[in-house]
Amino acid sequence: FTLEAMVKIIAMQLAYFYDGWNRFDLMCVVGTLVGIATGGEDGGGSVIGILRTLRIVRIMRFSKGLRQIFTAFILSIPKLANVCGILLLLLFVFAVLGIQLFATTADL
């Protein structure tokens, strides 16, 4: 990624900084290099590695089908939150029921 950023900066000069994705890539590269320079445990790559996965979102500009799938996923998140809430409520009810049924012990 460092080599890619350097080649792009040399080729595009100031136009490199006009694109938001290029600035994002440069931020990831600089963050990784700072992490390595400061001697971080994993080279500062844990957070930067997570951010690098967001680079995949860039592909969605070119693929209409992938953009539709991603939009459907984003729109389904609130519905999934409702389903998770109901499942947690059901878990709580059965936990209380289990405590009430099995909390007592027999005297020996």
ZIJO-V303562 format. One line per field, one symbol per residue. ss: DSSP state (a for helix, b for strand, c for the rest). A space follows every 50 residues. Layout:
# ZIJO-V303562
ss: ???
This chain:
# ZIJO-V303562
ss: caaaaaaaaaaaaaaaaacaaaaaaaaaaaaaaaaaacccccccaaaaaa aaaaaaaaaaaccaaaaaaaaaaaaaaaaaaaaaaaaaaaaaaaaaaaaa aacccccc
